[in-house]
Amino acid sequence: RKYEDDVGSVIHTCAVSKKSLLAKLKSLKKNKAELTKLKDKITALSKKSVRSARQITTCAAVISTVKIVNTFVIQNPASTLIFIQASKVTSVTVTCTTTEKTSLKNLIPAVAAAILAIERETAAVQATVKELSGKEATDAEIDGAGECGNTDCSPVDDSD
C-alpha cells in the first residue's frame, strides 16, 4: 500500500511539464499579490466613511465579489479568475454603510485564509517542479513564465 501511495506523485510529475508548472506558479504569485491588495482594500473600506465610485459602484457589490473570489480560491487557488475578480475590487472606491463595514471586517479572515491556501498550493507546485527538474523554480523563472493556457491553469500539458 505504501508503494501505491508513493507512486501517485511520480505519475503526476510525469504528466506535467515544467513550462506549465511555471505558468501555474506565476498565476499563484499574481493571485497572492492581488489577494493581499484585496485584503488591504476591504480593511480600508471597513474603516472609511466616504468614497467615490469607479467600476463596482456599491459596497454590496464589493462584498459579493470578495465572496466569489474566496469561492474561486477554495475551488482552485491557481485559477486566473481570482486575479480578474480581485482586481475589480482593489481598483475601486465605494461608500459602505455600517452594516456593510461589519460584513467586510468579517471577510478579512477569509481572505487571509485564501492567501494561506495559495501559499500552500505554491509549495505543492514547487515540490512537483523540484521532483521534475531537481530544483525549485526561481522568482525569475516564475516571472518569465508564460500565462496559463486556460482559466483553471491546469499544469497537465503534453507539449513538452
C-alpha positions as CSV (number, residue, x, y, z in Angstrom):
1,R,0.0,0.0,0.0
2,K,2.9,2.4,0.8
3,Y,4.3,1.9,-2.7
4,E,0.8,2.6,-4.2
5,D,0.7,5.9,-2.2
6,D,4.3,6.9,-3.3
7,V,3.7,6.2,-7.0
8,G,0.9,8.8,-7.2
9,S,3.2,11.8,-7.1
10,V,5.6,10.2,-9.6
11,I,2.8,9.6,-12.0
12,H,1.5,13.1,-11.6
13,T,5.0,14.5,-12.1
14,C,5.4,12.6,-15.4
15,A,2.1,14.0,-16.7
16,V,3.1,17.7,-16.3
17,S,5.7,19.9,-17.9
18,K,7.9,22.4,-16.2
19,K,6.7,25.1,-18.5
20,S,3.1,24.6,-17.4
21,L,4.1,24.4,-13.8
22,L,5.9,27.7,-14.1
23,A,2.7,29.2,-15.6
24,K,0.7,27.9,-12.7
25,L,3.3,29.3,-10.2
26,K,3.1,32.7,-12.0
27,S,-0.7,32.6,-11.6
28,L,-0.4,31.7,-8.0
29,K,2.0,34.6,-7.4
30,K,-0.3,37.1,-9.1
31,N,-3.3,35.8,-7.2
32,K,-1.5,36.1,-3.9
33,A,-0.4,39.6,-4.6
34,E,-3.9,40.6,-5.7
35,L,-5.5,38.9,-2.7
36,T,-3.1,40.8,-0.4
37,K,-4.2,44.1,-2.1
38,L,-7.8,42.9,-1.7
39,K,-7.4,42.3,2.0
40,D,-5.9,45.7,2.4
41,K,-8.7,47.2,0.4
42,I,-11.5,45.6,2.3
43,T,-9.8,46.5,5.6
44,A,-9.6,50.2,4.4
45,L,-13.2,50.1,3.2
46,S,-14.4,48.7,6.5
47,K,-13.0,51.8,8.2
48,K,-13.6,54.7,5.8
49,S,-16.7,56.7,5.7
50,V,-17.0,58.4,2.3
51,R,-15.6,57.1,-1.0
52,S,-16.2,57.8,-4.7
53,A,-17.0,55.1,-7.2
54,R,-15.5,53.7,-10.4
55,Q,-16.3,50.2,-11.9
56,I,-18.0,48.5,-9.0
57,T,-20.5,51.1,-7.7
58,T,-21.7,49.7,-4.4
59,C,-20.2,48.2,-1.3
60,A,-22.6,45.3,-1.6
61,A,-21.0,44.5,-5.0
62,V,-17.6,44.6,-3.3
63,I,-18.8,42.1,-0.6
64,S,-20.3,39.9,-3.3
65,T,-17.1,39.9,-5.4
66,V,-14.9,39.1,-2.3
67,K,-17.2,36.1,-1.6
68,I,-16.8,35.0,-5.3
69,V,-13.0,35.4,-5.1
70,N,-12.9,33.2,-1.9
71,T,-15.0,30.6,-3.6
72,F,-12.6,30.5,-6.6
73,V,-9.7,30.1,-4.2
74,I,-11.4,27.2,-2.5
75,Q,-12.1,25.6,-5.9
76,N,-8.7,26.2,-7.4
77,P,-6.1,28.6,-6.0
78,A,-4.3,29.0,-9.4
79,S,-7.5,30.0,-11.3
80,T,-6.9,33.1,-13.4
81,L,-10.4,34.2,-12.4
82,I,-9.1,35.1,-8.9
83,F,-6.9,37.8,-10.2
84,I,-9.6,39.1,-12.6
85,Q,-12.2,39.3,-9.9
86,A,-10.0,40.6,-7.1
87,S,-8.6,43.4,-9.3
88,K,-12.2,44.6,-9.8
89,V,-12.3,45.4,-6.1
90,T,-8.8,46.6,-5.5
91,S,-9.2,49.4,-8.0
92,V,-12.5,50.8,-6.9
93,T,-13.7,53.2,-4.2
94,V,-17.2,52.9,-2.8
95,T,-19.3,54.1,0.2
96,C,-20.1,51.5,2.8
97,T,-22.8,51.5,5.4
98,T,-22.0,50.5,9.0
99,T,-23.6,47.1,8.3
100,E,-21.5,46.6,5.2
101,K,-18.4,47.7,7.0
102,T,-19.1,44.9,9.5
103,S,-19.6,42.4,6.7
104,L,-16.2,43.5,5.2
105,K,-14.5,43.1,8.5
106,N,-15.9,39.6,8.8
107,L,-14.5,38.8,5.3
108,I,-10.9,39.8,6.2
109,P,-10.1,36.4,7.9
110,A,-11.5,34.5,4.9
111,V,-9.2,36.5,2.5
112,A,-6.3,35.9,4.9
113,A,-7.1,32.1,4.7
114,A,-7.3,32.3,0.9
115,I,-3.8,33.8,0.9
116,L,-2.6,30.9,3.0
117,A,-4.3,28.4,0.7
118,I,-2.4,30.0,-2.3
119,E,0.9,29.7,-0.3
120,R,0.2,26.0,0.4
121,E,-0.6,25.4,-3.3
122,T,2.6,27.3,-4.3
123,A,4.6,25.0,-2.0
124,A,3.0,21.9,-3.5
125,V,3.7,23.0,-7.1
126,Q,7.2,23.9,-6.2
127,A,7.7,20.4,-4.8
128,T,6.5,19.0,-8.1
129,V,8.9,21.3,-10.0
130,K,11.7,20.1,-7.8
131,E,10.7,16.4,-8.4
132,L,10.6,17.1,-12.1
133,S,13.8,19.2,-12.5
134,G,15.8,18.7,-9.4
135,K,15.3,22.2,-8.0
136,E,12.5,24.6,-7.2
137,A,11.6,27.4,-9.7
138,T,13.3,30.7,-9.1
139,D,11.4,34.0,-9.0
140,A,13.0,34.9,-12.3
141,E,11.7,31.7,-13.9
142,I,8.2,32.3,-12.5
143,D,8.1,35.9,-13.6
144,G,9.3,35.0,-17.0
145,A,6.8,32.2,-17.5
146,G,4.0,32.4,-19.9
147,E,0.4,32.9,-18.9
148,C,-1.8,29.9,-18.2
149,G,-3.5,28.4,-21.2
150,N,-6.9,28.1,-19.5
151,T,-8.8,29.7,-16.6
152,D,-8.1,26.8,-14.3
153,C,-4.4,26.9,-15.0
154,S,-4.2,23.2,-15.3
155,P,-0.5,22.2,-15.5
156,V,-1.2,19.0,-17.4
157,D,0.5,19.5,-20.8
158,D,2.0,17.0,-23.1
159,S,3.5,19.6,-25.4
160,D,7.0,19.5,-23.7
